[in-house]
Amino acid sequence: MSVERALTAFAGFMILLSLALTQWVHPNFIWFTAFIGANLFQQSFTGFCPASMILKHLFKLKTERELAAQ
């Protein structure tokens, strides 16, 4: 699995988790959903995402470019 695919899966999971927390724990968890969306939006322009750096180092994942070069 590449870093990009893992990041997409992680972001989707976090959005679903934050929506569940908003529904069943406290309505202010909607701000967590907004934070995730804002982070994904800025990452699409800058290419910088702390979660992708963590996934890459924690799970030793490679980027799509690194996998294609192999």
All heavy atoms as TSV, in Angstrom:
chain	resi	resn	atom	element	x	y	z
A	1	MET	N	N	0.855	-1.174	0.000
A	1	MET	CA	C	0.000	0.000	0.000
A	1	MET	C	C	0.899	1.234	0.000
A	1	MET	O	O	1.891	1.279	0.705
A	1	MET	CB	C	-0.920	-0.005	1.213
A	1	MET	CG	C	-1.833	1.203	1.281
A	1	MET	SD	S	-2.966	1.216	2.669
A	1	MET	CE	C	-4.302	0.290	1.999
A	2	SER	N	N	0.504	2.213	-0.767
A	2	SER	CA	C	1.286	3.446	-0.848
A	2	SER	C	C	0.853	4.433	0.236
A	2	SER	O	O	-0.218	4.289	0.839
A	2	SER	CB	C	1.115	4.081	-2.220
A	2	SER	OG	O	-0.206	4.553	-2.384
A	3	VAL	N	N	1.680	5.443	0.442
A	3	VAL	CA	C	1.371	6.497	1.423
A	3	VAL	C	C	0.076	7.206	1.019
A	3	VAL	O	O	-0.774	7.486	1.878
A	3	VAL	CB	C	2.532	7.512	1.529
A	3	VAL	CG1	C	2.149	8.689	2.394
A	3	VAL	CG2	C	3.776	6.850	2.061
A	4	GLU	N	N	-0.074	7.481	-0.260
A	4	GLU	CA	C	-1.259	8.211	-0.723
A	4	GLU	C	C	-2.547	7.426	-0.464
A	4	GLU	O	O	-3.545	8.007	-0.005
A	4	GLU	CB	C	-1.126	8.530	-2.218
A	4	GLU	CG	C	-0.031	9.512	-2.545
A	4	GLU	CD	C	1.349	8.890	-2.727
A	4	GLU	OE1	O	1.489	7.647	-2.556
A	4	GLU	OE2	O	2.292	9.630	-3.015
A	5	ARG	N	N	-2.515	6.134	-0.730
A	5	ARG	CA	C	-3.719	5.314	-0.495
A	5	ARG	C	C	-3.998	5.168	1.005
A	5	ARG	O	O	-5.150	5.187	1.432
A	5	ARG	CB	C	-3.558	3.948	-1.142
A	5	ARG	CG	C	-3.509	4.088	-2.676
A	5	ARG	CD	C	-3.542	2.776	-3.330
A	5	ARG	NE	N	-4.953	2.371	-3.364
A	5	ARG	CZ	C	-5.375	1.248	-3.875
A	5	ARG	NH1	N	-4.523	0.393	-4.372
A	5	ARG	NH2	N	-6.653	0.962	-3.885
A	6	ALA	N	N	-2.946	5.019	1.792
A	6	ALA	CA	C	-3.114	4.923	3.240
A	6	ALA	C	C	-3.662	6.230	3.800
A	6	ALA	O	O	-4.513	6.219	4.698
A	6	ALA	CB	C	-1.784	4.571	3.903
A	7	LEU	N	N	-3.199	7.354	3.263
A	7	LEU	CA	C	-3.690	8.655	3.725
A	7	LEU	C	C	-5.166	8.830	3.395
A	7	LEU	O	O	-5.941	9.310	4.225
A	7	LEU	CB	C	-2.876	9.783	3.094
A	7	LEU	CG	C	-3.290	11.185	3.501
A	7	LEU	CD1	C	-3.051	11.388	4.991
A	7	LEU	CD2	C	-2.523	12.212	2.704
A	8	THR	N	N	-5.578	8.410	2.213
A	8	THR	CA	C	-6.983	8.493	1.832
A	8	THR	C	C	-7.851	7.628	2.751
A	8	THR	O	O	-8.915	8.059	3.205
A	8	THR	CB	C	-7.167	8.054	0.369
A	8	THR	OG1	O	-6.338	8.869	-0.463
A	8	THR	CG2	C	-8.603	8.187	-0.074
A	9	ALA	N	N	-7.395	6.417	3.027
A	9	ALA	CA	C	-8.137	5.522	3.927
A	9	ALA	C	C	-8.203	6.102	5.331
A	9	ALA	O	O	-9.250	6.073	5.984
A	9	ALA	CB	C	-7.478	4.146	3.954
A	10	PHE	N	N	-7.083	6.653	5.814
A	10	PHE	CA	C	-7.035	7.237	7.149
A	10	PHE	C	C	-7.963	8.445	7.249
A	10	PHE	O	O	-8.706	8.586	8.232
A	10	PHE	CB	C	-5.594	7.636	7.489
A	10	PHE	CG	C	-5.427	8.260	8.834
A	10	PHE	CD1	C	-5.580	7.513	9.986
A	10	PHE	CD2	C	-5.105	9.597	8.948
A	10	PHE	CE1	C	-5.428	8.086	11.239
A	10	PHE	CE2	C	-4.950	10.180	10.193
A	10	PHE	CZ	C	-5.108	9.425	11.341
A	11	ALA	N	N	-7.941	9.308	6.233
A	11	ALA	CA	C	-8.805	10.493	6.244
A	11	ALA	C	C	-10.275	10.094	6.230
A	11	ALA	O	O	-11.088	10.666	6.967
A	11	ALA	CB	C	-8.481	11.385	5.052
A	12	GLY	N	N	-10.631	9.117	5.412
A	12	GLY	CA	C	-12.013	8.651	5.384
A	12	GLY	C	C	-12.454	8.081	6.717
A	12	GLY	O	O	-13.558	8.362	7.193
A	13	PHE	N	N	-11.585	7.292	7.337
A	13	PHE	CA	C	-11.903	6.736	8.651
A	13	PHE	C	C	-12.083	7.843	9.687
A	13	PHE	O	O	-13.016	7.799	10.497
A	13	PHE	CB	C	-10.795	5.775	9.097
A	13	PHE	CG	C	-10.955	5.302	10.507
A	13	PHE	CD1	C	-11.903	4.344	10.826
A	13	PHE	CD2	C	-10.186	5.836	11.522
A	13	PHE	CE1	C	-12.069	3.916	12.141
A	13	PHE	CE2	C	-10.334	5.422	12.838
A	13	PHE	CZ	C	-11.288	4.457	13.146
A	14	MET	N	N	-11.200	8.829	9.671
A	14	MET	CA	C	-11.277	9.910	10.658
A	14	MET	C	C	-12.548	10.748	10.471
A	14	MET	O	O	-13.165	11.177	11.444
A	14	MET	CB	C	-10.036	10.794	10.587
A	14	MET	CG	C	-8.766	10.095	11.025
A	14	MET	SD	S	-8.860	9.364	12.675
A	14	MET	CE	C	-8.888	10.827	13.671
A	15	ILE	N	N	-12.955	10.959	9.237
A	15	ILE	CA	C	-14.195	11.699	8.995
A	15	ILE	C	C	-15.393	10.914	9.514
A	15	ILE	O	O	-16.268	11.472	10.184
A	15	ILE	CB	C	-14.347	12.037	7.502
A	15	ILE	CG1	C	-13.351	13.131	7.122
A	15	ILE	CG2	C	-15.777	12.481	7.174
A	15	ILE	CD1	C	-13.263	13.416	5.648
A	16	LEU	N	N	-15.438	9.627	9.219
A	16	LEU	CA	C	-16.549	8.810	9.729
A	16	LEU	C	C	-16.550	8.760	11.257
A	16	LEU	O	O	-17.611	8.835	11.886
A	16	LEU	CB	C	-16.478	7.403	9.145
A	16	LEU	CG	C	-16.741	7.293	7.650
A	16	LEU	CD1	C	-16.489	5.875	7.177
A	16	LEU	CD2	C	-18.158	7.734	7.330
A	17	LEU	N	N	-15.366	8.651	11.852
A	17	LEU	CA	C	-15.263	8.650	13.317
A	17	LEU	C	C	-15.752	9.967	13.903
A	17	LEU	O	O	-16.520	9.979	14.874
A	17	LEU	CB	C	-13.816	8.383	13.743
A	17	LEU	CG	C	-13.528	8.454	15.234
A	17	LEU	CD1	C	-14.272	7.346	15.974
A	17	LEU	CD2	C	-12.030	8.372	15.483
A	18	SER	N	N	-15.330	11.071	13.305
A	18	SER	CA	C	-15.735	12.368	13.849
A	18	SER	C	C	-17.236	12.605	13.683
A	18	SER	O	O	-17.870	13.206	14.550
A	18	SER	CB	C	-14.936	13.497	13.199
A	18	SER	OG	O	-15.230	13.593	11.827
A	19	LEU	N	N	-17.820	12.108	12.600
A	19	LEU	CA	C	-19.268	12.230	12.444
A	19	LEU	C	C	-20.013	11.374	13.469
A	19	LEU	O	O	-21.043	11.799	14.005
A	19	LEU	CB	C	-19.679	11.849	11.028
A	19	LEU	CG	C	-19.286	12.844	9.944
A	19	LEU	CD1	C	-19.608	12.278	8.567
A	19	LEU	CD2	C	-19.954	14.179	10.156
A	20	ALA	N	N	-19.499	10.188	13.752
A	20	ALA	CA	C	-20.116	9.355	14.787
A	20	ALA	C	C	-20.006	10.021	16.153
A	20	ALA	O	O	-20.966	10.011	16.943
A	20	ALA	CB	C	-19.457	7.979	14.807
A	21	LEU	N	N	-18.850	10.602	16.444
A	21	LEU	CA	C	-18.682	11.306	17.720
A	21	LEU	C	C	-19.612	12.510	17.812
A	21	LEU	O	O	-20.157	12.795	18.879
A	21	LEU	CB	C	-17.227	11.750	17.894
A	21	LEU	CG	C	-16.211	10.639	18.137
A	21	LEU	CD1	C	-14.788	11.193	18.046
A	21	LEU	CD2	C	-16.444	9.979	19.482
A	22	THR	N	N	-19.819	13.191	16.684
A	22	THR	CA	C	-20.748	14.322	16.664
A	22	THR	C	C	-22.163	13.856	16.961
A	22	THR	O	O	-22.889	14.504	17.725
A	22	THR	CB	C	-20.701	15.025	15.288
A	22	THR	OG1	O	-19.382	15.500	15.057
A	22	THR	CG2	C	-21.675	16.178	15.229
A	23	GLN	N	N	-22.544	12.746	16.397
A	23	GLN	CA	C	-23.907	12.243	16.573
A	23	GLN	C	C	-24.148	11.707	17.981
A	23	GLN	O	O	-25.184	11.985	18.582
A	23	GLN	CB	C	-24.179	11.129	15.540
A	23	GLN	CG	C	-25.533	10.497	15.646
A	23	GLN	CD	C	-26.658	11.441	15.258
A	23	GLN	OE1	O	-26.486	12.296	14.412
A	23	GLN	NE2	N	-27.807	11.277	15.887
A	24	TRP	N	N	-23.189	10.936	18.502
A	24	TRP	CA	C	-23.465	10.210	19.736
A	24	TRP	C	C	-22.761	10.729	20.982
A	24	TRP	O	O	-23.100	10.305	22.085
A	24	TRP	CB	C	-23.124	8.732	19.553
A	24	TRP	CG	C	-24.079	8.068	18.602
A	24	TRP	CD1	C	-25.438	8.038	18.699
A	24	TRP	CD2	C	-23.750	7.357	17.421
A	24	TRP	NE1	N	-25.966	7.349	17.646
A	24	TRP	CE2	C	-24.954	6.913	16.842
A	24	TRP	CE3	C	-22.550	7.031	16.799
A	24	TRP	CZ2	C	-25.003	6.179	15.672
A	24	TRP	CZ3	C	-22.595	6.298	15.626
A	24	TRP	CH2	C	-23.816	5.884	15.080
A	25	VAL	N	N	-21.797	11.623	20.837
A	25	VAL	CA	C	-21.084	12.105	22.022
A	25	VAL	C	C	-21.381	13.572	22.282
A	25	VAL	O	O	-21.926	13.930	23.323
A	25	VAL	CB	C	-19.554	11.872	21.898
A	25	VAL	CG1	C	-18.826	12.438	23.098
A	25	VAL	CG2	C	-19.262	10.384	21.749
A	26	HIS	N	N	-21.000	14.445	21.341
A	26	HIS	CA	C	-21.215	15.879	21.528
A	26	HIS	C	C	-21.209	16.577	20.180
A	26	HIS	O	O	-20.352	16.285	19.341
A	26	HIS	CB	C	-20.119	16.471	22.428
A	26	HIS	CG	C	-20.470	17.809	22.975
A	26	HIS	ND1	N	-20.277	18.956	22.257
A	26	HIS	CD2	C	-20.998	18.177	24.155
A	26	HIS	CE1	C	-20.675	19.990	22.978
A	26	HIS	NE2	N	-21.118	19.538	24.146
A	27	PRO	N	N	-22.136	17.507	19.963
A	27	PRO	CA	C	-22.213	18.198	18.666
A	27	PRO	C	C	-20.953	18.988	18.288
A	27	PRO	O	O	-20.707	19.220	17.109
A	27	PRO	CB	C	-23.395	19.151	18.832
A	27	PRO	CG	C	-24.202	18.590	19.941
A	27	PRO	CD	C	-23.241	17.876	20.840
A	28	ASN	N	N	-20.151	19.380	19.241
A	28	ASN	CA	C	-18.945	20.147	18.924
A	28	ASN	C	C	-17.859	19.323	18.238
A	28	ASN	O	O	-16.876	19.889	17.771
A	28	ASN	CB	C	-18.379	20.818	20.181
A	28	ASN	CG	C	-19.106	22.099	20.507
A	28	ASN	OD1	O	-19.715	22.712	19.637
A	28	ASN	ND2	N	-19.046	22.500	21.760
A	29	PHE	N	N	-18.030	18.012	18.163
A	29	PHE	CA	C	-17.074	17.200	17.410
A	29	PHE	C	C	-17.149	17.495	15.913
A	29	PHE	O	O	-16.283	17.070	15.157
A	29	PHE	CB	C	-17.283	15.700	17.658
A	29	PHE	CG	C	-16.552	15.193	18.860
A	29	PHE	CD1	C	-17.229	14.873	20.018
A	29	PHE	CD2	C	-15.173	15.029	18.835
A	29	PHE	CE1	C	-16.560	14.394	21.130
A	29	PHE	CE2	C	-14.495	14.552	19.936
A	29	PHE	CZ	C	-15.185	14.246	21.090
A	30	ILE	N	N	-18.155	18.255	15.479
A	30	ILE	CA	C	-18.237	18.656	14.084
A	30	ILE	C	C	-17.020	19.494	13.702
A	30	ILE	O	O	-16.594	19.516	12.549
A	30	ILE	CB	C	-19.558	19.403	13.784
A	30	ILE	CG1	C	-19.820	19.476	12.273
A	30	ILE	CG2	C	-19.560	20.793	14.376
A	30	ILE	CD1	C	-20.185	18.179	11.656
A	31	TRP	N	N	-16.418	20.186	14.676
A	31	TRP	CA	C	-15.216	20.975	14.409
A	31	TRP	C	C	-14.036	20.081	14.068
A	31	TRP	O	O	-13.131	20.483	13.334
A	31	TRP	CB	C	-14.887	21.887	15.586
A	31	TRP	CG	C	-15.923	22.957	15.737
A	31	TRP	CD1	C	-16.882	23.046	16.705
A	31	TRP	CD2	C	-16.127	24.059	14.854
A	31	TRP	NE1	N	-17.674	24.137	16.480
A	31	TRP	CE2	C	-17.228	24.779	15.358
A	31	TRP	CE3	C	-15.501	24.500	13.701
A	31	TRP	CZ2	C	-17.692	25.933	14.729
A	31	TRP	CZ3	C	-15.973	25.642	13.086
A	31	TRP	CH2	C	-17.051	26.342	13.600
A	32	PHE	N	N	-14.025	18.866	14.580
A	32	PHE	CA	C	-12.985	17.899	14.224
A	32	PHE	C	C	-13.119	17.522	12.748
A	32	PHE	O	O	-12.135	17.438	12.020
A	32	PHE	CB	C	-13.101	16.674	15.132
A	32	PHE	CG	C	-12.003	15.661	14.974
A	32	PHE	CD1	C	-10.683	16.041	14.872
A	32	PHE	CD2	C	-12.309	14.312	14.932
A	32	PHE	CE1	C	-9.677	15.101	14.730
A	32	PHE	CE2	C	-11.314	13.364	14.787
A	32	PHE	CZ	C	-9.994	13.763	14.683
A	33	THR	N	N	-14.367	17.337	12.302
A	33	THR	CA	C	-14.625	17.052	10.891
A	33	THR	C	C	-14.167	18.223	10.020
A	33	THR	O	O	-13.545	18.019	8.976
A	33	THR	CB	C	-16.124	16.782	10.661
A	33	THR	OG1	O	-16.585	15.829	11.614
A	33	THR	CG2	C	-16.402	16.287	9.265
A	34	ALA	N	N	-14.459	19.435	10.456
A	34	ALA	CA	C	-14.043	20.629	9.712
A	34	ALA	C	C	-12.517	20.724	9.646
A	34	ALA	O	O	-11.958	21.098	8.609
A	34	ALA	CB	C	-14.624	21.873	10.360
A	35	PHE	N	N	-11.840	20.389	10.726
A	35	PHE	CA	C	-10.376	20.414	10.742
A	35	PHE	C	C	-9.797	19.421	9.732
A	35	PHE	O	O	-8.856	19.743	9.002
A	35	PHE	CB	C	-9.861	20.100	12.153
A	35	PHE	CG	C	-8.374	19.888	12.203
A	35	PHE	CD1	C	-7.498	20.944	12.123
A	35	PHE	CD2	C	-7.859	18.607	12.324
A	35	PHE	CE1	C	-6.121	20.750	12.155
A	35	PHE	CE2	C	-6.488	18.386	12.359
A	35	PHE	CZ	C	-5.623	19.467	12.277
A	36	ILE	N	N	-10.364	18.226	9.684
A	36	ILE	CA	C	-9.888	17.210	8.742
A	36	ILE	C	C	-10.092	17.698	7.306
A	36	ILE	O	O	-9.199	17.582	6.466
A	36	ILE	CB	C	-10.608	15.869	8.978
A	36	ILE	CG1	C	-10.271	15.321	10.355
A	36	ILE	CG2	C	-10.232	14.856	7.896
A	36	ILE	CD1	C	-11.180	14.204	10.819
A	37	GLY	N	N	-11.258	18.256	7.026
A	37	GLY	CA	C	-11.532	18.780	5.689
A	37	GLY	C	C	-10.603	19.914	5.310
A	37	GLY	O	O	-10.098	19.970	4.182
A	38	ALA	N	N	-10.338	20.823	6.248
A	38	ALA	CA	C	-9.422	21.941	5.984
A	38	ALA	C	C	-8.010	21.431	5.734
A	38	ALA	O	O	-7.302	21.940	4.846
A	38	ALA	CB	C	-9.441	22.920	7.152
A	39	ASN	N	N	-7.594	20.429	6.489
A	39	ASN	CA	C	-6.263	19.857	6.299
A	39	ASN	C	C	-6.151	19.193	4.929
A	39	ASN	O	O	-5.141	19.345	4.233
A	39	ASN	CB	C	-5.958	18.864	7.416
A	39	ASN	CG	C	-4.498	18.479	7.460
A	39	ASN	OD1	O	-3.648	19.122	6.862
A	39	ASN	ND2	N	-4.200	17.428	8.187
A	40	LEU	N	N	-7.170	18.458	4.511
A	40	LEU	CA	C	-7.156	17.839	3.184
A	40	LEU	C	C	-7.138	18.900	2.087
A	40	LEU	O	O	-6.454	18.749	1.070
A	40	LEU	CB	C	-8.379	16.932	3.011
A	40	LEU	CG	C	-8.345	15.616	3.770
A	40	LEU	CD1	C	-9.719	14.944	3.707
A	40	LEU	CD2	C	-7.290	14.712	3.189
A	41	PHE	N	N	-7.873	19.985	2.294
A	41	PHE	CA	C	-7.921	21.063	1.305
A	41	PHE	C	C	-6.552	21.725	1.141
A	41	PHE	O	O	-6.070	21.900	0.018
A	41	PHE	CB	C	-8.974	22.095	1.721
A	41	PHE	CG	C	-9.176	23.195	0.733
A	41	PHE	CD1	C	-9.800	22.950	-0.473
A	41	PHE	CD2	C	-8.739	24.474	1.010
A	41	PHE	CE1	C	-9.992	23.962	-1.391
A	41	PHE	CE2	C	-8.917	25.492	0.093
A	41	PHE	CZ	C	-9.551	25.239	-1.107
A	42	GLN	N	N	-5.904	22.073	2.263
A	42	GLN	CA	C	-4.594	22.718	2.162
A	42	GLN	C	C	-3.553	21.755	1.613
A	42	GLN	O	O	-2.657	22.154	0.894
A	42	GLN	CB	C	-4.156	23.342	3.485
A	42	GLN	CG	C	-3.746	22.406	4.592
A	42	GLN	CD	C	-2.327	21.890	4.510
A	42	GLN	OE1	O	-1.456	22.510	3.945
A	42	GLN	NE2	N	-2.119	20.713	5.076
A	43	GLN	N	N	-3.676	20.461	1.903
A	43	GLN	CA	C	-2.725	19.476	1.408
A	43	GLN	C	C	-2.811	19.345	-0.112
A	43	GLN	O	O	-1.806	19.106	-0.776
A	43	GLN	CB	C	-2.977	18.124	2.079
A	43	GLN	CG	C	-1.926	17.080	1.792
A	43	GLN	CD	C	-2.266	16.171	0.631
A	43	GLN	OE1	O	-3.402	16.082	0.210
A	43	GLN	NE2	N	-1.273	15.513	0.108
A	44	SER	N	N	-3.985	19.544	-0.670
A	44	SER	CA	C	-4.126	19.440	-2.118
A	44	SER	C	C	-3.371	20.545	-2.843
A	44	SER	O	O	-2.958	20.369	-3.985
A	44	SER	CB	C	-5.602	19.458	-2.515
A	44	SER	OG	O	-6.164	20.736	-2.297
A	45	PHE	N	N	-3.159	21.683	-2.200
A	45	PHE	CA	C	-2.427	22.793	-2.813
A	45	PHE	C	C	-0.949	22.789	-2.457
A	45	PHE	O	O	-0.108	23.109	-3.293
A	45	PHE	CB	C	-3.036	24.137	-2.395
A	45	PHE	CG	C	-4.380	24.372	-3.005
A	45	PHE	CD1	C	-5.525	24.236	-2.249
A	45	PHE	CD2	C	-4.505	24.726	-4.345
A	45	PHE	CE1	C	-6.770	24.447	-2.815
A	45	PHE	CE2	C	-5.746	24.937	-4.917
A	45	PHE	CZ	C	-6.887	24.801	-4.141
A	46	THR	N	N	-0.624	22.453	-1.222
A	46	THR	CA	C	0.764	22.558	-0.761
A	46	THR	C	C	1.529	21.246	-0.848
A	46	THR	O	O	2.751	21.254	-0.913
A	46	THR	CB	C	0.821	23.046	0.693
A	46	THR	OG1	O	0.230	22.061	1.542
A	46	THR	CG2	C	0.096	24.377	0.862
A	47	GLY	N	N	0.824	20.125	-0.792
A	47	GLY	CA	C	1.493	18.833	-0.770
A	47	GLY	C	C	2.000	18.457	0.607
A	47	GLY	O	O	2.560	17.380	0.794
A	48	PHE	N	N	1.810	19.317	1.597
A	48	PHE	CA	C	2.277	19.054	2.955
A	48	PHE	C	C	1.144	18.472	3.790
A	48	PHE	O	O	0.065	19.064	3.895
A	48	PHE	CB	C	2.786	20.333	3.616
A	48	PHE	CG	C	3.153	20.146	5.057
A	48	PHE	CD1	C	4.308	19.490	5.417
A	48	PHE	CD2	C	2.325	20.621	6.063
A	48	PHE	CE1	C	4.639	19.298	6.750
A	48	PHE	CE2	C	2.650	20.447	7.387
A	48	PHE	CZ	C	3.806	19.781	7.731
A	49	CYS	N	N	1.392	17.312	4.385
A	49	CYS	CA	C	0.411	16.686	5.268
A	49	CYS	C	C	1.152	15.944	6.373
A	49	CYS	O	O	1.856	14.961	6.101
A	49	CYS	CB	C	-0.482	15.736	4.495
A	49	CYS	SG	S	-1.761	14.994	5.518
A	50	PRO	N	N	1.017	16.398	7.620
A	50	PRO	CA	C	1.701	15.722	8.718
A	50	PRO	C	C	1.311	14.243	8.846
A	50	PRO	O	O	2.148	13.413	9.170
A	50	PRO	CB	C	1.267	16.503	9.959
A	50	PRO	CG	C	0.841	17.832	9.445
A	50	PRO	CD	C	0.307	17.591	8.069
A	51	ALA	N	N	0.067	13.919	8.556
A	51	ALA	CA	C	-0.375	12.526	8.673
A	51	ALA	C	C	0.366	11.627	7.681
A	51	ALA	O	O	0.712	10.496	8.010
A	51	ALA	CB	C	-1.883	12.422	8.446
A	52	SER	N	N	0.639	12.127	6.480
A	52	SER	CA	C	1.357	11.306	5.506
A	52	SER	C	C	2.802	11.075	5.945
A	52	SER	O	O	3.354	10.000	5.731
A	52	SER	CB	C	1.314	11.931	4.116
A	52	SER	OG	O	2.006	13.152	4.089
A	53	MET	N	N	3.400	12.068	6.565
A	53	MET	CA	C	4.762	11.892	7.073
A	53	MET	C	C	4.786	10.851	8.185
A	53	MET	O	O	5.690	10.008	8.238
A	53	MET	CB	C	5.312	13.233	7.575
A	53	MET	CG	C	5.504	14.224	6.451
A	53	MET	SD	S	6.052	15.901	6.864
A	53	MET	CE	C	6.233	15.964	8.585
A	54	ILE	N	N	3.792	10.884	9.050
A	54	ILE	CA	C	3.713	9.920	10.149
A	54	ILE	C	C	3.478	8.512	9.602
A	54	ILE	O	O	4.134	7.553	10.022
A	54	ILE	CB	C	2.608	10.334	11.143
A	54	ILE	CG1	C	3.020	11.609	11.870
A	54	ILE	CG2	C	2.306	9.212	12.128
A	54	ILE	CD1	C	1.913	12.256	12.663
A	55	LEU	N	N	2.547	8.384	8.646
A	55	LEU	CA	C	2.273	7.070	8.055
A	55	LEU	C	C	3.506	6.508	7.362
A	55	LEU	O	O	3.789	5.314	7.449
A	55	LEU	CB	C	1.121	7.175	7.058
A	55	LEU	CG	C	-0.272	7.375	7.641
A	55	LEU	CD1	C	-1.269	7.682	6.538
A	55	LEU	CD2	C	-0.710	6.155	8.421
A	56	LYS	N	N	4.232	7.380	6.683
A	56	LYS	CA	C	5.419	6.928	5.956
A	56	LYS	C	C	6.477	6.388	6.907
A	56	LYS	O	O	7.072	5.341	6.663
A	56	LYS	CB	C	5.988	8.080	5.124
A	56	LYS	CG	C	7.114	7.656	4.235
A	56	LYS	CD	C	7.535	8.780	3.310
A	56	LYS	CE	C	8.613	8.289	2.374
A	56	LYS	NZ	N	9.005	9.284	1.396
A	57	HIS	N	N	6.710	7.074	7.996
A	57	HIS	CA	C	7.757	6.654	8.925
A	57	HIS	C	C	7.304	5.552	9.870
A	57	HIS	O	O	8.079	4.653	10.197
A	57	HIS	CB	C	8.277	7.850	9.718
A	57	HIS	CG	C	8.994	8.846	8.855
A	57	HIS	ND1	N	10.179	8.554	8.216
A	57	HIS	CD2	C	8.682	10.103	8.508
A	57	HIS	CE1	C	10.574	9.596	7.525
A	57	HIS	NE2	N	9.669	10.565	7.673
A	58	LEU	N	N	6.062	5.594	10.281
A	58	LEU	CA	C	5.562	4.614	11.241
A	58	LEU	C	C	5.388	3.232	10.609
A	58	LEU	O	O	5.759	2.222	11.200
A	58	LEU	CB	C	4.233	5.092	11.830
A	58	LEU	CG	C	3.675	4.327	13.009
A	58	LEU	CD1	C	4.613	4.417	14.201
A	58	LEU	CD2	C	2.315	4.891	13.389
A	59	PHE	N	N	4.848	3.190	9.400
A	59	PHE	CA	C	4.560	1.922	8.741
A	59	PHE	C	C	5.517	1.602	7.601
A	59	PHE	O	O	5.312	0.626	6.873
A	59	PHE	CB	C	3.117	1.905	8.233
A	59	PHE	CG	C	2.109	1.995	9.336
A	59	PHE	CD1	C	1.364	3.152	9.519
A	59	PHE	CD2	C	1.910	0.941	10.212
A	59	PHE	CE1	C	0.433	3.247	10.535
A	59	PHE	CE2	C	0.983	1.019	11.223
A	59	PHE	CZ	C	0.242	2.184	11.393
A	60	LYS	N	N	6.524	2.449	7.411
A	60	LYS	CA	C	7.532	2.245	6.358
A	60	LYS	C	C	6.891	2.124	4.976
A	60	LYS	O	O	7.287	1.299	4.158
A	60	LYS	CB	C	8.389	1.001	6.634
A	60	LYS	CG	C	9.021	0.969	8.008
A	60	LYS	CD	C	10.078	2.036	8.151
A	60	LYS	CE	C	10.806	1.841	9.482
A	60	LYS	NZ	N	10.980	3.040	10.218
A	61	LEU	N	N	5.891	2.954	4.726
A	61	LEU	CA	C	5.221	2.949	3.438
A	61	LEU	C	C	6.009	3.784	2.437
A	61	LEU	O	O	6.746	4.686	2.805
A	61	LEU	CB	C	3.803	3.520	3.573
A	61	LEU	CG	C	2.854	2.743	4.465
A	61	LEU	CD1	C	1.541	3.482	4.606
A	61	LEU	CD2	C	2.613	1.355	3.911
A	62	LYS	N	N	5.821	3.484	1.156
A	62	LYS	CA	C	6.486	4.224	0.098
A	62	LYS	C	C	5.441	5.009	-0.693
A	62	LYS	O	O	4.273	4.632	-0.747
A	62	LYS	CB	C	7.231	3.273	-0.829
A	62	LYS	CG	C	8.365	2.561	-0.135
A	62	LYS	CD	C	9.100	1.657	-1.078
A	62	LYS	CE	C	10.227	0.975	-0.310
A	62	LYS	NZ	N	11.027	0.122	-1.165
A	63	THR	N	N	5.894	6.083	-1.325
A	63	THR	CA	C	4.998	6.874	-2.158
A	63	THR	C	C	4.746	6.150	-3.474
A	63	THR	O	O	5.452	5.213	-3.832
A	63	THR	CB	C	5.593	8.261	-2.448
A	63	THR	OG1	O	6.795	8.096	-3.200
A	63	THR	CG2	C	5.883	9.024	-1.168
A	64	GLU	N	N	3.732	6.608	-4.208
A	64	GLU	CA	C	3.435	6.031	-5.523
A	64	GLU	C	C	4.651	6.164	-6.440
A	64	GLU	O	O	4.950	5.250	-7.204
A	64	GLU	CB	C	2.235	6.742	-6.158
A	64	GLU	CG	C	0.920	6.483	-5.455
A	64	GLU	CD	C	0.332	5.126	-5.774
A	64	GLU	OE1	O	0.720	4.520	-6.796
A	64	GLU	OE2	O	-0.506	4.657	-4.991
A	65	ARG	N	N	5.346	7.293	-6.358
A	65	ARG	CA	C	6.526	7.506	-7.192
A	65	ARG	C	C	7.627	6.508	-6.856
A	65	ARG	O	O	8.261	5.953	-7.751
A	65	ARG	CB	C	7.036	8.927	-6.998
A	65	ARG	CG	C	8.261	9.243	-7.850
A	65	ARG	CD	C	8.768	10.619	-7.625
A	65	ARG	NE	N	7.802	11.568	-8.178
A	65	ARG	CZ	C	7.951	12.872	-8.115
A	65	ARG	NH1	N	8.967	13.401	-7.513
A	65	ARG	NH2	N	7.041	13.676	-8.640
A	66	GLU	N	N	7.845	6.264	-5.572
A	66	GLU	CA	C	8.864	5.295	-5.164
A	66	GLU	C	C	8.493	3.879	-5.597
A	66	GLU	O	O	9.368	3.106	-6.018
A	66	GLU	CB	C	9.069	5.347	-3.646
A	66	GLU	CG	C	9.690	6.637	-3.164
A	66	GLU	CD	C	9.658	6.772	-1.645
A	66	GLU	OE1	O	8.848	6.089	-0.983
A	66	GLU	OE2	O	10.445	7.588	-1.122
A	67	LEU	N	N	7.215	3.547	-5.511
A	67	LEU	CA	C	6.776	2.207	-5.927
A	67	LEU	C	C	6.896	2.032	-7.444
A	67	LEU	O	O	7.234	0.958	-7.912
A	67	LEU	CB	C	5.334	1.967	-5.479
A	67	LEU	CG	C	5.123	1.804	-3.973
A	67	LEU	CD1	C	3.637	1.757	-3.642
A	67	LEU	CD2	C	5.827	0.562	-3.463
A	68	ALA	N	N	6.620	3.081	-8.200
A	68	ALA	CA	C	6.718	3.000	-9.658
A	68	ALA	C	C	8.161	2.877	-10.117
A	68	ALA	O	O	8.443	2.260	-11.149
A	68	ALA	CB	C	6.063	4.217	-10.299
A	69	ALA	N	N	9.085	3.442	-9.346
A	69	ALA	CA	C	10.502	3.402	-9.721
A	69	ALA	C	C	11.118	2.025	-9.491
A	69	ALA	O	O	12.172	1.715	-10.055
A	69	ALA	CB	C	11.280	4.453	-8.938
A	70	GLN	N	N	10.469	1.208	-8.694
A	70	GLN	CA	C	11.028	-0.118	-8.378
A	70	GLN	C	C	10.911	-1.074	-9.525
A	70	GLN	O	O	10.108	-1.153	-10.309
A	70	GLN	CB	C	10.341	-0.726	-7.167
A	70	GLN	CG	C	10.738	-0.064	-5.898
A	70	GLN	CD	C	10.082	-0.728	-4.686
A	70	GLN	OE1	O	9.141	-1.504	-4.813
A	70	GLN	NE2	N	10.590	-0.426	-3.521
